Amino acid sequence: MADIRRERKINRIINGRPLPAIAFRYSKNTILTKTDIKFSRVQRAEIYIHVQGTCNVFIGNRTYRMNPGDVLIYNKDEIHFSTILPETVFERFVILFYPEYIDFICDLSVNLFNFFYERTSYEQNLVSLSEEKRRELLEILYAVDQYAGKDEFDRDLFAFNNCIRIFQIINEGYLHPQGNRQTQRTPRLINEIIQFINRAYAQNLTLESMARQMNISQSYLSSAFKKYVGVSPYEYLLNVRLDHAKRMLANGASIEEACYDSGFNNYSHFIQFFKKRTGTTPYKYQKNHTPAK
């Protein structure tokens, strides 16, 4: 079974230009052979709906072990990453949107964006829905993903009408959470290691230097981190560096700048590593992700 990735956008004309006010993304990955790690650092509000797969999401100092139908909400610039454990199919929906581009929805009798405007960053990211609302939400998302429609206007209208109901369901779940789902605080040591790597990724870090910084043994650092996060400290470091390099390339930096500023000290190795992890070269990645002028 091949990986599936689809995206449907609803544009709004802003200052004479069509801009993607809302984007629906659906992804389904085949069974993994090893733990995968994904970073997210969006510039839009994001709603993540977990369908299936063993996945842990790390946001701030909290860890969320995802169940089918769980919903996470992120404001702009809330940095988070997830680890997907092997031997599972990973399926999810993601809705990205700019609240300021669809603020006319707030003119309705009920504000559907309490979960965005009233929430403190890195707090209350998990939205607890009843089983009935979870089923309804997933039915709507599958319908939007599969709807072909007669033309682009017809498809956008169908997606937009359902989008209002999606926001309504999530807003109700935020204001009136169902059940007593407890979030888990990331252990202080693990959180300190993560924050240290996030700050010092461009330095010449080794397991020895990280253990010395944390004042613990290398073996304990390695085993404790992998047991909780799912990957080794060095593997996490490589993913942080790769994430930074991708962002630099998307912002117009040269490949050489992206390499060395992200902590890679060998240009040839960086090219090979980048292609192995992303499936494309840094040049092609930059070409496909740099906004058109």
Backbone as CSV, one residue per row, in Angstrom:
resi,resn,N_x,N_y,N_z,CA_x,CA_y,CA_z,C_x,C_y,C_z
1,MET,0.847,-1.198,0.000,0.000,0.000,0.000,0.884,1.250,0.000
2,ALA,0.689,2.115,-0.955,1.496,3.328,-1.070,1.007,4.390,-0.091
3,ASP,1.924,5.308,0.283,1.536,6.432,1.132,0.549,7.323,0.383
4,ILE,-0.371,7.916,1.140,-1.391,8.784,0.554,-1.247,10.180,1.157
5,ARG,-1.203,11.194,0.310,-1.188,12.583,0.770,-2.050,13.418,-0.165
6,ARG,-3.025,14.090,0.396,-3.891,14.952,-0.417,-4.102,16.280,0.300
7,GLU,-4.348,17.313,-0.482,-4.628,18.630,0.098,-5.710,19.335,-0.702
8,ARG,-6.659,19.942,0.011,-7.695,20.744,-0.630,-7.666,22.138,-0.003
9,LYS,-7.578,23.167,-0.823,-7.484,24.539,-0.334,-8.732,25.329,-0.672
10,ILE,-9.090,26.227,0.225,-10.151,27.201,-0.037,-9.503,28.570,-0.022
11,ASN,-9.513,29.248,-1.157,-8.874,30.556,-1.261,-9.855,31.679,-0.966
12,ARG,-9.298,32.786,-0.505,-10.076,34.020,-0.352,-9.287,35.146,-0.993
13,ILE,-9.957,36.014,-1.690,-9.291,37.124,-2.368,-8.959,38.210,-1.342
14,ILE,-7.665,38.435,-1.129,-7.181,39.459,-0.206,-6.311,40.431,-1.001
15,ASN,-6.715,41.697,-1.032,-5.971,42.706,-1.802,-5.750,42.268,-3.245
16,GLY,-6.780,41.687,-3.830,-6.717,41.296,-5.230,-6.007,39.997,-5.512
17,ARG,-5.509,39.307,-4.462,-4.796,38.049,-4.669,-5.513,36.905,-3.962
18,PRO,-5.572,35.732,-4.612,-6.165,34.567,-3.949,-5.183,33.979,-2.938
19,LEU,-5.574,33.923,-1.678,-4.725,33.373,-0.636,-5.431,32.189,0.016
20,PRO,-4.663,31.132,0.394,-5.281,29.944,0.977,-5.755,30.198,2.405
21,ALA,-7.042,30.540,2.553,-7.597,30.817,3.874,-7.666,29.551,4.709
22,ILE,-8.022,28.427,4.062,-8.149,27.147,4.757,-7.536,26.060,3.881
23,ALA,-6.807,25.144,4.494,-6.255,24.002,3.763,-6.565,22.728,4.533
24,PHE,-7.170,21.761,3.843,-7.424,20.440,4.420,-6.346,19.484,3.912
25,ARG,-5.683,18.793,4.822,-4.673,17.817,4.431,-5.020,16.449,5.013
26,TYR,-4.914,15.444,4.167,-5.127,14.063,4.607,-3.885,13.259,4.285
27,SER,-3.400,12.477,5.263,-2.207,11.658,5.054,-2.417,10.293,5.673
28,LYS,-1.916,9.293,4.961,-1.938,7.931,5.474,-0.639,7.263,5.053
29,ASN,0.184,6.918,6.048,1.485,6.320,5.779,1.433,4.816,5.999
30,THR,2.198,4.105,5.194,2.277,2.661,5.335,2.966,2.291,6.650
31,ILE,2.932,1.031,6.963,3.538,0.547,8.206,5.028,0.886,8.235
32,LEU,5.447,1.520,9.310,6.837,1.939,9.447,7.684,0.805,10.009
33,THR,8.954,0.788,9.633,9.870,-0.230,10.146,10.669,0.280,11.333
34,LYS,10.669,1.591,11.543,11.348,2.157,12.702,10.624,3.430,13.118
35,THR,10.917,3.897,14.322,10.273,5.106,14.836,10.600,6.298,13.947
36,ASP,9.566,7.049,13.565,9.744,8.245,12.747,9.453,9.469,13.606
37,ILE,10.050,10.584,13.265,9.852,11.809,14.023,9.525,12.932,13.055
38,LYS,8.505,13.728,13.390,8.057,14.807,12.515,7.967,16.099,13.311
39,PHE,8.571,17.163,12.760,8.506,18.480,13.378,7.443,19.324,12.684
40,SER,6.839,20.208,13.434,5.864,21.132,12.856,6.067,22.501,13.470
41,ARG,6.149,23.505,12.599,6.385,24.880,13.050,5.611,25.778,12.093
42,VAL,4.289,25.704,12.161,3.447,26.363,11.166,3.285,27.846,11.473
43,GLN,2.977,28.605,10.435,2.704,30.032,10.567,1.211,30.314,10.551
44,ARG,0.428,29.236,10.562,-1.023,29.374,10.612,-1.550,28.604,11.811
45,ALA,-2.815,28.835,12.142,-3.441,28.007,13.163,-3.603,26.601,12.590
46,GLU,-3.480,25.600,13.448,-3.532,24.213,12.981,-4.447,23.387,13.868
47,ILE,-5.242,22.539,13.230,-6.055,21.553,13.929,-5.595,20.182,13.450
48,TYR,-5.189,19.333,14.371,-4.704,17.994,14.041,-5.716,16.971,14.555
49,ILE,-6.177,16.085,13.678,-7.134,15.054,14.065,-6.483,13.694,13.832
50,HIS,-6.309,12.943,14.900,-5.633,11.641,14.829,-6.646,10.554,14.480
51,VAL,-6.331,9.759,13.457,-7.230,8.690,13.029,-6.738,7.339,13.518
52,GLN,-5.499,7.008,13.218,-4.948,5.743,13.692,-3.427,5.787,13.698
53,GLY,-2.829,4.884,14.465,-1.381,4.823,14.590,-0.944,5.155,16.004
54,THR,0.161,4.566,16.443,0.705,4.845,17.775,1.610,6.058,17.678
55,CYS,1.149,7.153,18.251,1.826,8.440,18.061,1.859,9.215,19.371
56,ASN,3.011,9.782,19.693,3.162,10.676,20.837,3.496,12.072,20.322
57,VAL,2.796,13.071,20.836,3.037,14.452,20.421,3.593,15.233,21.610
58,PHE,4.685,15.945,21.378,5.353,16.727,22.418,5.119,18.208,22.135
59,ILE,4.477,18.888,23.082,4.188,20.320,22.953,4.597,20.989,24.256
60,GLY,5.550,21.892,24.185,6.021,22.530,25.406,6.556,21.470,26.360
61,ASN,6.046,21.452,27.590,6.499,20.457,28.560,5.461,19.356,28.765
62,ARG,4.611,19.139,27.757,3.582,18.112,27.858,3.717,17.088,26.747
63,THR,3.295,15.875,27.068,3.295,14.781,26.105,1.873,14.259,25.960
64,TYR,1.429,14.120,24.724,0.094,13.606,24.444,0.223,12.272,23.709
65,ARG,-0.277,11.222,24.330,-0.305,9.906,23.687,-1.642,9.787,22.979
66,MET,-1.608,9.819,21.658,-2.812,10.016,20.873,-3.659,8.750,20.750
67,ASN,-4.979,8.959,20.867,-5.970,7.920,20.640,-6.770,8.264,19.387
68,PRO,-7.375,7.270,18.733,-8.202,7.572,17.547,-9.286,8.604,17.861
69,GLY,-9.367,9.623,17.017,-10.357,10.674,17.204,-9.903,11.826,18.069
70,ASP,-8.694,11.736,18.646,-8.178,12.852,19.444,-7.927,14.063,18.555
71,VAL,-8.126,15.247,19.125,-7.931,16.501,18.397,-6.937,17.371,19.162
72,LEU,-5.934,17.882,18.460,-4.993,18.839,19.026,-5.103,20.146,18.265
73,ILE,-5.008,21.251,18.977,-5.061,22.569,18.343,-3.779,23.324,18.673
74,TYR,-3.266,24.024,17.665,-2.039,24.800,17.830,-2.270,26.214,17.318
75,ASN,-1.827,27.183,18.101,-1.779,28.547,17.604,-0.554,28.704,16.715
76,LYS,-0.469,29.822,16.039,0.714,30.105,15.248,1.954,30.101,16.141
77,ASP,3.030,29.510,15.629,4.340,29.511,16.275,4.443,28.599,17.496
78,GLU,3.435,27.774,17.773,3.582,26.773,18.836,4.385,25.594,18.262
79,ILE,5.640,25.478,18.663,6.522,24.448,18.123,6.166,23.103,18.766
80,HIS,6.085,22.076,17.957,5.759,20.752,18.473,6.356,19.690,17.552
81,PHE,6.526,18.505,18.092,6.971,17.404,17.254,6.298,16.122,17.713
82,SER,6.246,15.166,16.821,5.596,13.900,17.128,6.518,12.743,16.782
83,THR,6.395,11.655,17.512,7.103,10.429,17.199,6.069,9.368,16.875
84,ILE,6.244,8.724,15.727,5.325,7.674,15.284,6.045,6.347,15.442
85,LEU,5.488,5.470,16.258,6.145,4.214,16.564,5.980,3.226,15.416
86,PRO,6.929,2.301,15.279,6.872,1.341,14.158,5.744,0.336,14.298
87,GLU,5.536,-0.398,13.212,4.513,-1.453,13.138,3.098,-0.907,13.206
88,THR,2.900,0.347,12.852,1.555,0.920,12.823,1.358,1.722,11.542
89,VAL,0.115,1.771,11.075,-0.268,2.659,9.982,-0.606,4.017,10.600
90,PHE,-0.035,5.074,10.065,-0.216,6.418,10.619,-1.157,7.202,9.715
91,GLU,-2.341,7.527,10.230,-3.363,8.226,9.445,-3.857,9.436,10.229
92,ARG,-3.971,10.580,9.558,-4.402,11.800,10.247,-4.950,12.815,9.256
93,PHE,-5.724,13.750,9.793,-6.177,14.938,9.069,-5.534,16.158,9.722
94,VAL,-5.207,17.149,8.911,-4.702,18.422,9.421,-5.459,19.542,8.716
95,ILE,-5.942,20.499,9.493,-6.593,21.689,8.936,-5.730,22.893,9.299
96,LEU,-5.263,23.612,8.301,-4.477,24.828,8.491,-5.314,26.021,8.062
97,PHE,-5.291,27.086,8.846,-6.093,28.246,8.468,-5.548,29.520,9.099
98,TYR,-5.847,30.627,8.440,-5.547,31.954,8.967,-6.847,32.523,9.532
99,PRO,-7.001,32.633,10.845,-8.247,33.173,11.401,-8.591,34.553,10.862
100,GLU,-7.560,35.378,10.589,-7.835,36.732,10.101,-8.413,36.728,8.692
101,TYR,-8.205,35.645,7.928,-8.751,35.567,6.581,-10.182,35.043,6.563
102,ILE,-10.593,34.433,7.650,-11.970,33.921,7.709,-12.691,34.505,8.924
103,ASP,-12.269,35.720,9.309,-12.855,36.341,10.488,-14.326,36.694,10.317
104,PHE,-14.809,36.699,9.055,-16.215,36.995,8.846,-17.101,35.921,9.474
105,ILE,-16.539,34.733,9.732,-17.307,33.700,10.414,-17.646,34.155,11.826
106,CYS,-16.790,34.995,12.414,-17.023,35.481,13.773,-18.226,36.415,13.850
107,ASP,-18.737,36.847,12.715,-19.923,37.691,12.718,-21.189,36.885,12.981
108,LEU,-21.040,35.541,13.020,-22.179,34.700,13.354,-22.565,34.926,14.807
109,SER,-23.728,34.429,15.194,-24.222,34.674,16.551,-23.323,34.035,17.616
110,VAL,-22.581,32.987,17.237,-21.686,32.315,18.175,-20.262,32.395,17.640
111,ASN,-19.320,32.824,18.478,-17.913,32.891,18.068,-17.349,31.477,18.000
112,LEU,-16.926,31.052,16.818,-16.422,29.698,16.638,-14.928,29.588,16.878
113,PHE,-14.287,30.681,17.280,-12.834,30.657,17.442,-12.386,30.906,18.872
114,ASN,-13.211,30.539,19.839,-12.762,30.636,21.230,-11.485,29.841,21.444
115,PHE,-11.427,28.672,20.812,-10.269,27.793,21.005,-8.989,28.407,20.463
116,PHE,-9.115,29.411,19.587,-7.928,30.061,19.048,-7.603,31.343,19.806
117,TYR,-8.598,32.209,19.981,-8.345,33.528,20.547,-8.218,33.527,22.071
118,GLU,-8.849,32.590,22.754,-8.867,32.637,24.212,-7.844,31.716,24.868
119,ARG,-7.231,30.842,24.108,-6.341,29.841,24.692,-4.924,30.387,24.854
120,THR,-4.303,30.091,25.996,-2.915,30.454,26.235,-2.007,29.464,25.509
121,SER,-0.961,29.956,24.883,-0.048,29.084,24.147,0.486,27.976,25.042
122,TYR,0.558,26.771,24.475,1.057,25.574,25.136,0.167,25.108,26.296
123,GLU,-1.066,25.583,26.326,-2.036,25.132,27.313,-3.302,24.657,26.583
124,GLN,-3.948,23.634,27.124,-5.221,23.121,26.604,-5.149,22.801,25.107
125,ASN,-4.056,22.189,24.677,-3.942,21.820,23.262,-4.877,20.672,22.889
126,LEU,-5.155,19.798,23.853,-6.014,18.645,23.579,-7.478,19.024,23.739
127,VAL,-8.274,18.726,22.711,-9.724,18.951,22.759,-10.402,17.601,22.966
128,SER,-11.184,17.482,24.030,-11.850,16.224,24.358,-13.259,16.214,23.799
129,LEU,-13.521,15.297,22.884,-14.834,15.167,22.266,-15.510,13.884,22.727
130,SER,-16.827,13.878,22.709,-17.573,12.655,22.983,-17.399,11.703,21.803
131,GLU,-17.705,10.432,21.990,-17.600,9.458,20.913,-18.491,9.849,19.739
132,GLU,-19.658,10.370,20.035,-20.589,10.793,18.976,-19.985,11.913,18.136
133,LYS,-19.382,12.901,18.803,-18.793,14.028,18.081,-17.536,13.600,17.321
134,ARG,-16.783,12.650,17.875,-15.608,12.144,17.162,-16.022,11.495,15.845
135,ARG,-17.058,10.669,15.909,-17.531,9.999,14.695,-18.035,11.010,13.677
136,GLU,-18.791,12.003,14.149,-19.313,13.021,13.229,-18.168,13.795,12.580
137,LEU,-17.164,14.171,13.374,-16.033,14.930,12.848,-15.305,14.144,11.768
138,LEU,-15.028,12.869,12.019,-14.321,12.054,11.040,-15.158,11.846,9.781
139,GLU,-16.467,11.673,9.923,-17.345,11.516,8.758,-17.290,12.761,7.874
140,ILE,-17.297,13.940,8.503,-17.237,15.189,7.739,-15.894,15.298,7.018
141,LEU,-14.807,14.996,7.712,-13.473,15.125,7.122,-13.283,14.176,5.947
142,TYR,-13.741,12.939,6.082,-13.650,11.992,4.961,-14.489,12.473,3.787
143,ALA,-15.661,13.061,4.073,-16.522,13.551,3.004,-15.864,14.704,2.247
144,VAL,-15.234,15.630,2.987,-14.547,16.759,2.348,-13.378,16.247,1.507
145,ASP,-12.657,15.278,2.031,-11.499,14.742,1.313,-11.910,14.023,0.031
146,GLN,-13.031,13.331,0.054,-13.435,12.513,-1.088,-14.327,13.250,-2.080
147,TYR,-14.917,14.390,-1.670,-15.899,15.059,-2.522,-15.243,15.614,-3.789
148,ALA,-15.767,15.216,-4.919,-15.215,15.678,-6.197,-15.909,16.951,-6.662
149,GLY,-17.225,16.947,-6.647,-17.950,18.138,-7.079,-17.926,18.339,-8.578
150,LYS,-18.765,19.204,-9.044,-18.864,19.463,-10.477,-17.795,20.436,-10.957
151,ASP,-17.458,21.391,-10.112,-16.431,22.371,-10.483,-15.768,22.881,-9.216
152,GLU,-14.788,23.772,-9.390,-14.021,24.269,-8.248,-14.909,25.021,-7.262
153,PHE,-15.840,25.831,-7.759,-16.730,26.579,-6.875,-17.582,25.629,-6.052
154,ASP,-18.096,24.583,-6.692,-18.926,23.595,-6.017,-18.139,22.897,-4.919
155,ARG,-16.893,22.530,-5.198,-16.053,21.858,-4.207,-15.745,22.781,-3.035
156,ASP,-15.408,24.041,-3.338,-15.095,24.992,-2.267,-16.303,25.244,-1.381
157,LEU,-17.487,25.365,-1.992,-18.699,25.620,-1.222,-19.002,24.449,-0.293
158,PHE,-18.838,23.230,-0.811,-19.067,22.042,0.010,-18.084,22.009,1.183
159,ALA,-16.812,22.259,0.904,-15.792,22.235,1.948,-16.030,23.340,2.972
160,PHE,-16.386,24.539,2.512,-16.578,25.659,3.421,-17.775,25.426,4.347
161,ASN,-18.880,24.935,3.788,-20.063,24.668,4.612,-19.748,23.644,5.701
162,ASN,-18.989,22.627,5.342,-18.616,21.622,6.330,-17.576,22.154,7.303
163,CYS,-16.761,23.108,6.852,-15.744,23.697,7.709,-16.384,24.416,8.906
164,ILE,-17.494,25.080,8.672,-18.188,25.764,9.762,-18.611,24.758,10.828
165,ARG,-19.127,23.614,10.391,-19.534,22.586,11.354,-18.319,22.022,12.082
166,ILE,-17.193,21.864,11.392,-15.972,21.371,12.037,-15.535,22.324,13.152
167,PHE,-15.491,23.625,12.849,-15.120,24.610,13.860,-16.097,24.588,15.036
168,GLN,-17.364,24.384,14.729,-18.377,24.345,15.784,-18.142,23.155,16.718
169,ILE,-17.869,21.984,16.152,-17.618,20.786,16.964,-16.395,20.986,17.854
170,ILE,-15.315,21.509,17.275,-14.071,21.676,18.032,-14.225,22.765,19.094
171,ASN,-14.918,23.832,18.761,-15.134,24.906,19.734,-15.957,24.415,20.913
172,GLU,-16.993,23.605,20.636,-17.808,23.038,21.716,-16.969,22.116,22.594
173,GLY,-16.084,21.318,21.953,-15.211,20.434,22.722,-14.232,21.193,23.586
174,TYR,-13.780,22.342,23.099,-12.864,23.179,23.869,-13.571,23.811,25.065
175,LEU,-14.771,24.325,24.836,-15.517,25.001,25.901,-16.119,24.019,26.895
176,HIS,-16.506,22.833,26.410,-17.168,21.843,27.272,-16.504,20.479,27.071
177,PRO,-15.289,20.299,27.600,-14.565,19.037,27.389,-15.321,17.842,27.952
178,GLN,-15.216,16.722,27.224,-15.888,15.492,27.621,-14.891,14.546,28.293
179,GLY,-15.347,13.854,29.340,-14.487,12.889,30.009,-13.456,13.564,30.891
180,ASN,-12.498,12.782,31.348,-11.468,13.282,32.263,-10.089,12.884,31.746
181,ARG,-9.857,13.182,30.474,-8.593,12.793,29.847,-7.452,13.608,30.447
182,GLN,-6.464,12.911,31.001,-5.332,13.579,31.638,-4.150,13.666,30.671
183,THR,-3.515,14.824,30.631,-2.285,14.952,29.849,-1.102,14.593,30.742
184,GLN,-0.022,14.284,30.141,1.158,13.839,30.870,2.271,14.858,30.733
185,ARG,2.799,15.287,31.859,3.932,16.199,31.803,5.183,15.436,31.383
186,THR,5.912,16.009,30.433,7.170,15.401,30.025,8.134,15.450,31.202
187,PRO,8.779,14.331,31.563,9.734,14.353,32.685,10.735,15.491,32.533
188,ARG,11.091,16.104,33.648,11.939,17.299,33.605,13.248,17.051,32.878
189,LEU,13.897,15.910,33.140,15.169,15.620,32.485,14.988,15.552,30.973
190,ILE,13.965,14.844,30.502,13.722,14.713,29.062,13.444,16.074,28.455
191,ASN,12.648,16.877,29.132,12.333,18.208,28.619,13.577,19.087,28.564
192,GLU,14.449,18.967,29.561,15.685,19.755,29.572,16.602,19.351,28.424
193,ILE,16.680,18.057,28.144,17.503,17.588,27.030,16.953,18.116,25.713
194,ILE,15.637,18.019,25.544,14.996,18.499,24.315,15.269,19.988,24.120
195,GLN,15.079,20.779,25.186,15.282,22.220,25.082,16.747,22.559,24.820
196,PHE,17.658,21.799,25.419,19.086,22.044,25.191,19.449,21.787,23.731
197,ILE,18.974,20.662,23.182,19.263,20.351,21.777,18.619,21.385,20.868
198,ASN,17.412,21.811,21.194,16.731,22.820,20.371,17.504,24.135,20.324
199,ARG,18.230,24.452,21.405,19.005,25.695,21.446,20.379,25.536,20.825
200,ALA,21.009,24.376,21.049,22.436,24.216,20.726,22.695,23.309,19.529
201,TYR,21.666,23.057,18.706,21.797,22.102,17.593,22.927,22.461,16.625
202,ALA,23.263,23.754,16.493,24.285,24.168,15.523,25.700,23.937,16.049
203,GLN,25.821,23.624,17.339,27.133,23.380,17.920,27.581,21.939,17.629
204,ASN,28.824,21.663,17.931,29.369,20.326,17.707,28.994,19.422,18.882
205,LEU,27.727,19.022,18.923,27.217,18.229,20.039,27.543,16.753,19.857
206,THR,27.878,16.114,20.957,28.080,14.671,20.989,27.302,14.138,22.185
207,LEU,27.153,12.841,22.242,26.476,12.235,23.396,27.221,12.583,24.679
208,GLU,28.558,12.620,24.576,29.372,12.953,25.746,29.111,14.384,26.213
209,SER,29.080,15.343,25.276,28.861,16.742,25.664,27.452,16.961,26.196
210,MET,26.475,16.245,25.635,25.097,16.381,26.130,24.982,15.805,27.540
211,ALA,25.614,14.656,27.786,25.581,14.044,29.110,26.277,14.930,30.140
212,ARG,27.370,15.549,29.743,28.096,16.448,30.632,27.236,17.668,30.973
213,GLN,26.513,18.188,29.982,25.637,19.334,30.206,24.525,18.984,31.195
214,MET,24.005,17.746,31.112,22.914,17.315,31.988,23.417,16.735,33.315
215,ASN,24.759,16.569,33.408,25.376,16.011,34.616,24.890,14.592,34.898
216,ILE,24.804,13.783,33.844,24.417,12.379,33.973,25.334,11.552,33.076
217,SER,25.277,10.238,33.217,26.124,9.376,32.401,25.575,9.276,30.984
218,GLN,26.439,8.955,30.044,26.023,8.820,28.651,25.007,7.690,28.481
219,SER,25.247,6.578,29.177,24.346,5.434,29.035,22.955,5.754,29.564
220,TYR,22.887,6.472,30.683,21.581,6.822,31.241,20.857,7.823,30.349
221,LEU,21.602,8.810,29.833,21.014,9.788,28.924,20.415,9.094,27.713
222,SER,21.169,8.193,27.116,20.723,7.527,25.907,19.509,6.647,26.160
223,SER,19.553,5.837,27.218,18.453,4.907,27.482,17.186,5.628,27.925
224,ALA,17.327,6.640,28.781,16.157,7.366,29.280,15.467,8.134,28.155
225,PHE,16.261,8.785,27.317,15.694,9.585,26.230,14.985,8.686,25.217
226,LYS,15.637,7.607,24.825,15.032,6.729,23.819,13.799,6.039,24.356
227,LYS,13.811,5.670,25.630,12.656,5.009,26.223,11.428,5.913,26.191
228,TYR,11.625,7.217,26.423,10.485,8.131,26.500,10.123,8.723,25.143
229,VAL,11.116,9.160,24.384,10.849,9.852,23.116,10.694,8.870,21.966
230,GLY,11.424,7.760,22.014,11.316,6.767,20.948,12.494,6.753,20.003
231,VAL,13.340,7.758,20.088,14.559,7.821,19.281,15.713,8.229,20.195
232,SER,16.947,8.001,19.735,18.114,8.368,20.532,18.300,9.880,20.535
233,PRO,19.059,10.431,21.501,19.332,11.871,21.502,19.986,12.332,20.199
234,TYR,20.898,11.520,19.662,21.581,11.912,18.427,20.618,11.917,17.239
235,GLU,19.708,10.942,17.197,18.711,10.920,16.124,17.798,12.139,16.223
236,TYR,17.425,12.507,17.438,16.612,13.713,17.620,17.386,14.942,17.162
237,LEU,18.675,15.020,17.505,19.519,16.141,17.091,19.558,16.257,15.570
238,LEU,19.721,15.137,14.866,19.753,15.162,13.403,18.441,15.683,12.831
239,ASN,17.333,15.311,13.441,16.035,15.773,12.958,15.840,17.267,13.207
240,VAL,16.338,17.765,14.338,16.278,19.207,14.604,17.098,19.955,13.562
241,ARG,18.283,19.454,13.266,19.140,20.096,12.265,18.474,20.077,10.884
242,LEU,17.878,18.942,10.542,17.204,18.839,9.253,16.028,19.805,9.166
243,ASP,15.266,19.905,10.238,14.123,20.833,10.264,14.595,22.267,10.059
244,HIS,15.695,22.639,10.718,16.229,23.999,10.575,16.731,24.243,9.154
245,ALA,17.394,23.246,8.574,17.905,23.383,7.203,16.758,23.563,6.214
246,LYS,15.688,22.816,6.396,14.521,22.933,5.505,13.901,24.324,5.598
247,ARG,13.816,24.856,6.812,13.245,26.202,6.972,14.143,27.252,6.343
248,MET,15.460,27.090,6.471,16.386,28.037,5.865,16.269,28.017,4.338
249,LEU,16.196,26.820,3.773,16.063,26.694,2.318,14.767,27.326,1.832
250,ALA,13.690,27.102,2.577,12.390,27.673,2.192,12.409,29.197,2.273
251,ASN,13.284,29.746,3.123,13.382,31.201,3.276,14.446,31.821,2.381
252,GLY,15.030,31.010,1.474,15.927,31.573,0.471,17.406,31.481,0.757
253,ALA,17.805,30.810,1.843,19.236,30.671,2.138,19.891,29.759,1.104
254,SER,21.190,29.908,0.936,21.903,29.019,0.032,22.001,27.637,0.662
255,ILE,22.263,26.637,-0.153,22.388,25.271,0.355,23.554,25.172,1.326
256,GLU,24.644,25.860,1.015,25.812,25.834,1.891,25.499,26.474,3.245
257,GLU,24.780,27.596,3.221,24.384,28.247,4.476,23.487,27.329,5.300
258,ALA,22.511,26.701,4.631,21.599,25.804,5.333,22.345,24.637,5.958
259,CYS,23.357,24.173,5.268,24.157,23.050,5.770,24.889,23.430,7.051
260,TYR,25.738,24.423,6.971,26.622,24.730,8.094,25.909,25.453,9.238
261,ASP,24.936,26.313,8.927,24.208,27.009,9.984,23.303,26.074,10.776
262,SER,22.993,24.905,10.201,22.138,23.939,10.893,22.936,22.936,11.703
263,GLY,24.250,23.019,11.649,25.077,22.145,12.472,25.716,20.989,11.729
264,PHE,25.458,20.864,10.435,26.135,19.828,9.652,27.526,20.357,9.278
265,ASN,28.541,19.565,9.504,29.896,20.060,9.246,30.538,19.425,8.020
266,ASN,29.730,18.696,7.238,30.244,18.082,6.011,29.206,18.278,4.909
267,TYR,29.579,19.053,3.895,28.624,19.427,2.849,28.126,18.205,2.071
268,SER,29.020,17.320,1.678,28.628,16.142,0.899,27.708,15.236,1.712
269,HIS,28.051,15.069,2.988,27.214,14.239,3.859,25.835,14.862,4.017
270,PHE,25.782,16.194,4.104,24.502,16.888,4.243,23.606,16.625,3.035
271,ILE,24.171,16.712,1.840,23.387,16.470,0.619,22.826,15.054,0.631
272,GLN,23.652,14.083,0.959,23.217,12.689,0.992,22.170,12.459,2.068
273,PHE,22.399,13.008,3.259,21.471,12.844,4.370,20.128,13.488,4.052
274,PHE,20.165,14.691,3.490,18.937,15.414,3.156,18.088,14.607,2.172
275,LYS,18.722,14.085,1.138,17.990,13.325,0.125,17.435,12.029,0.695
276,LYS,18.210,11.389,1.557,17.756,10.134,2.157,16.533,10.357,3.036
277,ARG,16.509,11.450,3.779,15.416,11.700,4.717,14.185,12.320,4.054
278,THR,14.386,13.137,3.039,13.252,13.851,2.441,12.826,13.280,1.095
279,GLY,13.701,12.497,0.466,13.387,11.939,-0.845,13.691,12.875,-1.990
280,THR,14.298,14.012,-1.683,14.642,14.971,-2.725,15.931,15.688,-2.344
281,THR,16.523,16.401,-3.293,17.757,17.136,-3.012,17.436,18.481,-2.385
282,PRO,18.398,19.100,-1.688,18.156,20.440,-1.136,17.747,21.443,-2.215
283,TYR,18.347,21.335,-3.399,18.017,22.268,-4.488,16.551,22.132,-4.896
284,LYS,16.103,20.899,-5.104,14.715,20.692,-5.517,13.749,21.066,-4.400
285,TYR,14.133,20.789,-3.156,13.286,21.161,-2.021,13.086,22.671,-1.981
286,GLN,14.185,23.395,-2.137,14.097,24.852,-2.110,13.244,25.378,-3.259
287,LYS,13.411,24.792,-4.420,12.655,25.220,-5.592,11.155,25.024,-5.390
288,ASN,10.773,23.961,-4.684,9.362,23.628,-4.495,8.739,24.327,-3.291
289,HIS,9.571,24.862,-2.390,9.034,25.432,-1.157,9.295,26.923,-0.980
290,THR,10.016,27.542,-1.883,10.221,28.978,-1.799,9.022,29.697,-2.414
291,PRO,8.372,30.611,-1.654,7.210,31.321,-2.201,7.549,32.084,-3.463
292,ALA,6.626,32.059,-4.398,6.825,32.799,-5.643,6.772,34.293,-5.361
293,LYS,7.635,35.030,-6.033,7.677,36.499,-5.826,6.718,37.198,-6.762
